[in-house]
Amino acid sequence: MHIAVVGGGIAGASAAYHLAKAGKKVTIIDSKEKGQATAAGAGIISPWLSKRVRIQPYFILAKAGALYYPKLLELLEEDGQADIGYKQVGALYVSASKKRLDELEKLAYKQRIDTPEIGEIKRLSPEEAREKFPPLREDMTALYLEGAARVDGRQLLQALLAAGEKHGVRYVQGEASLLHEGKNKVTGVRVGDEIIEADAVVAAAGAWINKLLDPVGVELPIVPQKGQIMHMHVDADTSDWPVIMPKSSHYLLGFEGGKVVAGATREVNAGYDVKQTAAGMQEVIREALKVAPGIADEEVSEFRVGLRPAGPNPYPILGPVKDVAGLHLAAGFGPAGLNLAPYSGKLVAKAILGQTADVDIAAYLL
């Protein structure tokens, strides 16, 4: 059995890795489009208090995705990939409003009944919160969730690709087009002058997926959502700094080596434009300083721009396409890709292999 995976982001690389580990022949085809979402993702793994927890398909998949990381780490370590920038550092849900934190605390204890992986739940004073994340505003109290984690998307992607290569995954750079019989069967892909015949094709082309699917008459409700994110360097040990989650969709988090990440914009009308903009940078800096004014004098090392594949739902479209034999989807991860995509890739792989999974893929079919 040969599977072609179109798209070398996290979802595609995960599907390819799990398929190859199961003994299947796999080829990844990636166009290396500028603005791929993985490169600009923050990597926050903390789904339990999301505004989307009442949307069951999202929350079921997000919880499973968070719980899968330790197992994925184990698998990758067995394949010689020990570092993906993953660490359970906890999260601080910060606010100057006691009422908001009361509501979040109530929700957290409710969620912990079914997901004890949340770990310790604790209210922190402003002083206690700043002990964990020193740049925080002085009046910010916090709700601490021990189980939250973060991951470096670029490191994770490279680890998945390298581990897949160990199991025989072939990587081809170029723009793929579908080989098809009419509009109801896909038989492989063409890349330049090369024909790659396949028993199944996984479409995991991110924000560019509709261009790939157009020849078979499939159009997904997915558009590019531009995200601009700021990386800073501070003179401190930031390796254990927790994820900072204010009321807005913006956030801050630390990584090893004095790196602090602040983000991110959610621009829905920018199309495929990947340039850094003054307005985008201003928004990110403004929102970061509202929460953590202590970073005001720190060095900005870079801004990154990514195009998230965003749809009308906060959960992706996964699995086989009913009316197109041989075509499988891994699409529409939006801003939660690093939480959802590694496990989603495994779900797609299991569906191709005819295996059952802990999460029923039926809720995510087109």
C-alpha positions, 0 to 999 in steps of 0.5 A: 500500500502506497500513500501520498501525503500532500502537505509537510506541516504537522498534520501531514508529517504526523499522518505520514509518520504513523503510516510508515511506522505501521509498515506502509510506503509513504511519500510526502510532497510539500511545496514549501509555501512561504507562510506555512502555519507551523513556522509561526505557531505558538505551541500552547497545549491547554484546551481545558478552559477554552471558550470553545469547550462547549463545542463537543467535537472540538473539545473531545479532539483537543483533550485527546490531542493534549493527552497524546503528547507524552505518548508521541514524545515516547515514540519519537524518542524511540526513533532518535528524536529526543527534543521537540521543545515540549514541556509541561510548564503550567498556564496562568489564566490572568486577570484583574477581575476576581469574577472572571477568575472565579468563573474559570476556577469553577470550570477548571474543577468541573473539567478535572472530574473527567480530565485529571491531567489538568493537575493542580488548580490554584489561585495565585496572588499578584506576587505569586503570579509574578514569581512564575512570570516576572514581567506580569502587571502588578495587579494581575491575579491568576488561576494556575493550571499545572497540566498545561504545556508548550511545544516548539512547532518547528522542532516538532515538525523536524522530529516527525519528518526525521522519524518518518524518514527512519521508517522509509518516508520519502520527501519530495519538494514541489507543487502537487496536483491530483491524478484522478479518474473523473471526479470520483476517484483519486489515483495519486499525484503529479509533481513536475514531471514525476507521476506518483501513483498511490492507493490513498492521497492525504490532502494536508495542504494547509491554507492552500488546500482548495487549490489542490482539491479543485480538480475533483470538485471539492471545495472546503470552507477554509480560508487563510487566517494571517497570524503575526507573532513576536519573538523576544530575547530576555536576560533570564532563565525562561525555560519554566515560565508558564503560558500566560492566557489573558481574556483576549486571544493574545498570549505570552509564553517562554521557551529555553534560552531566554526566548519569550513569544507573544502573539498573535493577530487573527487577520481574516481578510489578508488573503495569502499576504505574508508580509509583516505589517506595522499594524500587526506588530503594533497589535501584538506589542500593545496586547503583550504590554497590557499584560506584561509591561515588564517586557517593554525594554526587552529585545525583539528578535523577530516577527513571524507570519503564518497563514492558518487554515481556518474554517467555520468550526474550531475543529478540523475536517478529517478522514475519507471523502465520501464521493471521492475514492482514495482521497482523505483530508487533514484540513482546517486546524485554525489557530489550534493546530499544534494542539490538534494536528499531531493526534489528528494525523494519527486519526487519519492514518488509522482510518486509512489502515482500517483501525479504530481509534479512541476518538471517532473520526466520524464527527470530523468527516466532510 
